Amino acid sequence: MTEQEPRSEFVESTTTRILRRAAKYADETYRNSAPGEYALLDGLNADVEAVLGRYHPPSPWRRGDSLVFAHLYTDVPDTTVAPDEDGRGVVNVIAALLAAEVEFRGPLRLSHTQNTLLAQVYERLGAQLRPLGLPAHAVLSFGRAATLHRLNEDMDAVDRCGLQQARARCQTKPRGLPRVGSLLSDLLCGYGYKPFRLLGWIAVQLAVFSVALLLVSREPLGDTLYLSMTSYLNPMGLGDTSTLADGGRALLATESWVGTVSLSVFFALLVRRWFRL
């Protein structure tokens, strides 16, 4: 018996426990009497702790470009799996999440390459968990991926995972105003991860206010554009708007407020992105 055989047996026995718990977890998830998703996450944490309690990891001197449970991650389907289409596919996704948590929280320190590989696994799992009706699990998965990418100082990947995590968190909110507000944030600036998207909305605002002012004031086109563009950046005084009707003054005042808020948000998000606050 070689020195590697006992270690492989430990990994196989851990894999068996993970698959057994994943099958039970998937069954509980889609029962009519299933608890809420956050209660399920508490159960997931308990399952991970139970596996870790009997986990005998391989030697810390193993290859730094491989993961212990790589065989479980390859079983995750590439295409989206629906709960009522392929029960085995759902079990594989849950098993991979359990295995990733064991590997993430286990006693072995991951190398730079292993951090990247495990982060990619978490990203793939997050993309699978959302359509399975488990957005809170996806929030956990994308959060883990962002943590691992941050350890590798890959900030573009951190932003990518942060955006997906925010979208999954939006899915956990009840329908109505809470979700509408979150969707609006995604539409305007990608939850702050895409600040330059706001520039497009600023252009739309300028066009709308310019057309509205042209219709209300009846001023020449050049004067109207000048007043609108300038008012967006700097509020006009009474002397500047003396020739306008009351409707035109109110429109310019509204435009100034909208411009101040929009530009303040844009520059705040831009500074945050530049300096990674």
C-alpha positions in Angstrom: 0.0 0.0 0.0 1.4 3.3 -1.0 1.4 6.4 1.1 -1.2 8.0 -1.3 -3.8 5.3 -1.0 -5.1 6.1 2.5 -5.4 9.8 1.6 -7.4 8.9 -1.5 -9.7 6.8 0.6 -10.3 9.7 3.0 -11.2 11.9 0.0 -13.5 9.3 -1.4 -15.3 8.8 2.0 -15.7 12.5 2.3 -17.1 12.6 -1.2 -19.6 10.0 -0.3 -20.7 12.0 2.8 -21.0 15.1 0.7 -23.2 13.4 -2.0 -25.4 11.8 0.7 -26.0 15.2 2.4 -26.5 16.9 -1.0 -29.2 14.4 -2.0 -31.0 15.0 1.3 -30.6 18.7 1.1 -31.9 18.9 -2.5 -35.0 16.8 -1.4 -35.7 19.1 1.5 -35.3 22.2 -0.7 -38.1 21.4 -3.1 -40.6 19.9 -0.7 -43.9 21.8 -0.3 -43.2 22.2 3.4 -39.6 23.4 2.8 -38.4 26.1 5.2 -37.3 29.5 3.9 -34.0 29.8 2.0 -32.1 31.4 4.9 -33.2 28.5 7.1 -31.9 26.2 4.4 -28.6 28.0 4.5 -28.3 27.4 8.2 -28.7 23.7 7.4 -26.0 24.0 4.7 -23.7 25.5 7.3 -24.5 22.6 9.7 -23.8 20.1 6.9 -20.4 21.7 6.1 -19.4 21.7 9.8 -20.4 18.0 10.0 -18.2 17.1 7.0 -15.3 19.2 8.3 -15.5 17.4 11.6 -14.5 14.2 10.0 -12.4 15.6 7.1 -8.9 14.3 6.7 -7.3 16.5 4.0 -4.5 15.2 1.8 -1.0 16.3 2.3 -0.5 20.1 2.2 2.4 19.4 -0.2 0.0 18.3 -2.9 0.1 20.0 -6.3 -0.7 23.7 -6.1 -2.7 23.7 -9.3 -5.4 21.2 -8.3 -8.4 21.1 -6.0 -9.3 18.2 -3.6 -12.8 17.8 -4.9 -12.2 18.6 -8.6 -14.1 15.5 -9.5 -17.3 16.9 -7.9 -17.0 20.3 -9.7 -16.8 18.6 -13.1 -20.2 17.0 -12.4 -21.9 20.4 -12.4 -23.7 20.8 -15.8 -22.8 23.6 -18.0 -26.3 24.4 -19.0 -29.0 25.7 -16.6 -30.8 22.9 -14.7 -34.4 23.3 -13.7 -35.6 21.5 -10.5 -38.3 19.5 -12.3 -36.1 18.5 -15.2 -33.0 16.7 -13.9 -33.0 15.9 -10.2 -29.5 14.5 -10.5 -28.2 17.8 -11.9 -29.6 19.6 -8.9 -27.9 17.2 -6.5 -24.6 17.7 -8.3 -24.9 21.5 -7.9 -25.6 21.2 -4.2 -22.8 18.7 -3.8 -20.3 21.0 -5.5 -21.4 23.8 -3.3 -20.9 21.7 -0.2 -17.5 20.5 -1.4 -16.4 24.1 -2.3 -17.4 25.2 1.2 -15.4 22.3 2.8 -12.4 23.2 0.6 -12.8 27.0 1.3 -13.1 26.6 5.1 -10.9 23.5 5.5 -7.5 23.4 7.2 -5.4 23.6 4.1 -4.1 26.9 2.8 -4.9 27.4 -0.8 -2.3 28.6 -3.3 -2.8 31.5 -5.7 -3.8 29.1 -8.5 -6.1 27.2 -6.2 -7.8 30.4 -5.2 -8.4 31.2 -8.8 -9.8 27.7 -9.6 -12.1 27.7 -6.6 -13.3 31.2 -7.3 -14.2 30.0 -10.9 -16.1 27.1 -9.3 -18.0 29.4 -7.1 -18.9 31.7 -10.0 -20.2 28.8 -12.0 -22.2 27.6 -9.0 -23.7 31.1 -8.4 -24.9 31.2 -12.1 -26.5 27.8 -11.6 -28.2 28.5 -8.2 -30.2 31.6 -9.3 -32.3 29.8 -11.9 -32.8 26.9 -9.4 -34.7 29.3 -7.2 -31.9 29.6 -4.6 -30.7 33.2 -5.0 -29.5 33.5 -1.3 -27.3 30.5 -2.0 -26.0 32.4 -5.1 -25.3 35.4 -2.9 -23.1 33.2 -0.8 -21.4 31.7 -3.8 -20.6 34.9 -5.5 -19.4 36.4 -2.2 -17.0 33.5 -1.7 -15.7 34.0 -5.3 -15.2 37.7 -4.7 -13.2 37.0 -1.5 -10.9 34.6 -3.3 -10.3 37.0 -6.2 -9.6 39.7 -3.7 -6.9 37.5 -2.1 -5.3 37.3 -5.6 -5.7 41.1 -6.0 -7.8 40.6 -9.2 -10.1 43.6 -8.7 -11.8 43.3 -12.1 -13.0 39.8 -11.1 -14.0 41.1 -7.7 -16.2 43.7 -9.4 -17.6 41.1 -11.7 -18.6 38.9 -8.8 -19.9 41.8 -6.8 -22.2 42.8 -9.6 -23.6 39.2 -9.8 -23.9 39.0 -6.0 -26.0 42.2 -6.0 -28.2 40.9 -8.7 -28.7 37.7 -6.8 -29.5 39.6 -3.6 -32.1 41.6 -5.6 -33.8 38.3 -6.4 -34.1 37.5 -2.7 -36.2 40.6 -2.1 -40.0 40.4 -2.2 -41.7 41.6 -5.3 -42.8 45.3 -5.3 -41.0 48.5 -4.4 -38.0 46.9 -2.7 -37.2 44.9 -5.8 -38.1 47.8 -8.2 -35.6 50.1 -6.4 -32.9 47.5 -6.7 -33.6 46.9 -10.3 -33.5 50.6 -11.0 -30.0 50.8 -9.4 -28.9 48.0 -11.7 -30.3 49.8 -14.7 -28.8 53.1 -13.9 -25.3 52.2 -12.8 -25.0 48.4 -12.3 -25.2 48.7 -8.5 -22.2 51.0 -8.7 -20.0 48.6 -10.5 -20.7 50.2 -13.9 -20.5 54.0 -13.2 -20.0 55.0 -16.8 -23.5 53.7 -17.5 -24.7 56.9 -15.8 -23.2 59.0 -18.6 -25.7 57.6 -21.0 -28.5 58.5 -18.6 -27.0 62.0 -18.2 -27.1 62.4 -22.0 -30.8 61.3 -22.0 -31.6 63.8 -19.3 -30.0 66.6 -21.2 -31.9 65.7 -24.3 -35.2 65.5 -22.5 -34.7 68.9 -20.7 -33.5 70.6 -23.9 -36.6 69.5 -25.9 -39.0 70.4 -23.0 -37.4 73.8 -22.6 -37.6 74.4 -26.4 -41.3 73.6 -26.3 -42.0 75.8 -23.2 -39.8 78.8 -23.8 -40.1 79.2 -27.6 -36.6 80.6 -27.6 -34.2 80.1 -30.5 -32.6 76.7 -30.7 -29.1 77.9 -29.9 -30.2 79.9 -26.9 -32.3 77.0 -25.6 -29.4 74.5 -25.9 -27.0 76.9 -24.1 -29.4 77.5 -21.2 -30.2 73.8 -20.8 -26.5 72.6 -21.0 -25.3 75.3 -18.7 -28.2 74.9 -16.2 -27.4 71.2 -15.8 -24.0 72.1 -14.5 -24.7 75.4 -12.8 -28.0 76.8 -11.7 -29.1 79.9 -13.6 -29.8 83.2 -11.8 -32.8 85.4 -12.1 -31.1 87.7 -14.6 -30.2 84.8 -16.9 -33.8 83.6 -17.0 -35.6 87.0 -17.1 -36.9 86.4 -20.6 -38.3 83.0 -19.9 -41.8 82.2 -18.9 -42.5 80.8 -15.4 -42.7 77.3 -16.9 -39.2 77.6 -18.3 -37.7 78.8 -15.0 -39.3 75.9 -13.2 -37.9 73.5 -15.8 -34.4 74.9 -15.5 -34.5 74.8 -11.7 -35.6 71.1 -11.8 -32.8 70.4 -14.3 -30.2 71.9 -11.9 -31.3 69.7 -9.1 -31.4 66.6 -11.3 -27.9 67.4 -12.7 -26.4 68.0 -9.2 -27.7 64.7 -7.9 -26.7 62.7 -11.1 -23.2 64.1 -11.3 -22.6 63.7 -7.6 -23.5 60.1 -7.8 -21.4 59.6 -10.9 -18.2 61.1 -9.4 -18.8 59.3 -6.1 -19.0 55.9 -7.9 -16.0 56.8 -10.1 -13.8 57.7 -7.1 -14.9 54.5 -5.4 -14.0 52.4 -8.5 -10.6 54.2 -9.0 -9.5 53.8 -5.4 -11.4 50.6 -4.5 -13.0 52.1 -1.4 
